[in-house]
Amino acid sequence: MNPLSIECDVHFNRHGRGRKELEAGAEPPPAAPGRVPRVGRMLALAHRLDRLLRAGVVRDYAELARLGRVTRARISQVMALLYLAPDLQERVLFLPRTERGRDPIILHDLLPIAAAADWRRQRRLWERFWPGTRRGAGARPTGRPGRRPGARRRGGGMNSHNSEAI
C-alpha cells in the first residue's frame, strides 16, 4: 500500500472556554497593537446612525437613544461630530492607535470645535490645540479646547469648571 499525503495550510481559531477550531488557510495577520481611539469609533458610529436616519430605519434621535439605551443628549453629542469639516473627520478616523494610557483626543475636546459653523475656524481651532497633526502625523494635544495652551487648571477637582471661551 502506497501512503498518500495531502498538504495544505491550516490554523486554529480560539473560541470561548478554551475551545479551538481547525480552519483552512493561512493564519490571518495579527491585529495592530493598541486600540482605535474612542472618538474615532464614535465618529464612525455617528455616520452609521446618520445613514439609518436618512434611510428611514429609525425615526429620530429619541428612537436612536431608546435603541442604544443612552440619553438623547448623548446621541446629540455623538451626532455633533458630523459637523466637523470633512478633513478633520478624516484626521479623527485615522488617529494613531492608542497603545496604552488615555486617548490623545476625547469627545469633550472636539465638541467646541464642531460647534464652530465655519470650517476654516474649525481648522484653526484644531491646529491651535493639536499642531502638527496634518495628514500622517500623530496627534499629541498641547492643550484642551476649553483652555489656553499651557494654561494651568485651577482647583483641579471634578466639579471645577473653566468658564473660558474659545
C-alpha positions in Angstrom: 0.0 0.0 0.0 1.3 3.4 -1.0 1.0 6.2 1.7 -0.9 9.3 0.4 -0.2 12.7 1.9 -2.0 16.0 1.4 -0.5 19.3 2.3 -2.5 22.4 3.0 -2.3 25.4 5.3 -4.4 25.3 8.4 -4.6 27.3 11.6 -6.5 27.1 14.9 -9.1 29.7 15.9 -9.7 30.1 19.6 -13.3 30.3 20.8 -14.9 30.7 24.2 -13.9 28.5 27.1 -10.6 27.5 25.5 -12.2 25.7 22.6 -10.1 25.6 19.4 -11.4 25.1 15.9 -9.3 23.9 12.9 -9.7 26.2 9.9 -8.3 26.0 6.4 -6.0 28.6 5.1 -3.1 30.6 6.5 -3.4 32.3 9.8 -4.6 35.9 9.5 -2.0 38.5 10.3 -2.2 39.7 14.0 -4.2 42.8 14.7 -2.2 46.0 15.0 -1.1 46.8 18.6 -3.2 49.1 20.6 -6.8 50.2 20.2 -8.7 52.6 18.0 -9.3 55.9 19.9 -12.8 56.1 21.2 -13.6 59.3 19.5 -12.8 57.7 16.1 -15.2 54.9 16.9 -17.9 57.5 17.9 -17.5 59.3 14.6 -17.9 56.1 12.7 -21.0 55.4 14.8 -22.3 58.8 14.0 -22.0 58.1 10.3 -23.8 54.8 10.7 -26.6 56.4 12.7 -27.0 59.2 10.2 -27.4 56.5 7.4 -30.1 54.8 9.5 -31.9 58.1 9.9 -31.7 59.0 6.2 -32.9 55.6 5.2 -35.9 55.9 7.5 -35.0 52.8 9.5 -35.3 54.9 12.7 -37.5 58.0 13.0 -35.4 60.4 15.2 -32.8 60.9 17.8 -35.2 59.8 20.5 -35.7 56.4 18.9 -31.9 56.0 18.5 -31.5 56.8 22.2 -34.0 54.2 23.2 -32.5 51.6 21.0 -28.9 52.4 22.2 -30.1 52.7 25.8 -28.5 56.1 26.1 -29.9 59.6 26.6 -31.0 61.8 23.7 -28.3 64.3 24.8 -25.6 61.7 24.3 -26.9 60.9 20.8 -26.8 64.6 20.1 -23.2 64.8 21.3 -22.2 61.9 19.1 -24.1 63.2 16.1 -22.5 66.7 16.5 -19.2 65.1 15.3 -20.8 65.1 11.8 -20.5 68.9 11.8 -16.7 68.7 11.7 -15.1 69.6 8.5 -14.5 66.6 6.2 -10.7 66.8 6.5 -11.0 67.0 10.3 -13.3 63.9 10.3 -10.7 62.1 8.3 -8.0 63.0 10.8 -10.2 61.8 13.7 -10.9 58.5 11.9 -7.3 57.9 11.2 -5.8 58.9 14.6 -3.0 56.6 15.5 -3.9 53.6 17.7 -3.6 54.1 21.4 -1.1 51.6 22.8 -1.5 52.5 26.4 -2.9 55.2 28.6 -5.5 57.7 27.6 -6.6 58.6 24.1 -4.9 61.8 22.9 -8.3 63.4 21.8 -11.6 62.9 23.5 -15.2 63.8 22.6 -15.2 66.7 25.1 -12.2 68.2 23.1 -14.0 68.0 19.8 -17.4 69.3 20.7 -16.4 73.0 20.9 -14.6 72.6 17.5 -17.6 71.0 15.9 -19.8 73.8 17.3 -18.0 76.3 15.1 -20.1 76.7 11.9 -17.2 77.9 9.7 -14.9 75.0 8.6 -11.9 77.5 8.4 -12.4 78.4 12.0 -12.6 74.7 12.9 -9.3 74.1 11.2 -7.7 77.0 13.1 -9.1 75.6 16.4 -7.8 72.2 15.5 -4.3 73.5 14.7 -4.3 75.6 17.9 -4.7 72.6 20.1 -3.2 69.8 18.0 -0.4 71.5 16.0 1.4 69.2 13.6 -1.5 66.8 13.2 -1.8 67.3 9.5 -2.2 64.2 7.3 0.1 61.3 8.5 1.3 63.0 11.7 0.4 61.6 15.1 -1.9 63.6 17.4 -0.3 64.9 20.6 -2.5 67.5 22.2 -0.8 70.7 23.5 -3.9 71.8 25.4 -7.6 71.4 25.6 -10.1 73.4 23.5 -11.7 74.8 26.7 -8.4 76.2 27.9 -5.5 78.3 26.5 -2.5 76.1 25.6 -0.2 75.9 28.6 -2.8 77.3 31.0 -2.9 75.7 34.4 -6.2 74.5 35.7 -7.4 76.0 38.9 -9.0 73.9 41.7 -8.4 70.6 39.9 -11.4 68.8 41.4 -14.1 67.1 39.3 -16.5 69.8 40.0 -14.2 72.7 39.0 -15.3 74.3 35.7 -13.3 76.6 33.4 -15.5 79.3 32.1 -13.0 80.5 29.4 -14.5 80.6 25.9 -12.6 79.5 22.9 
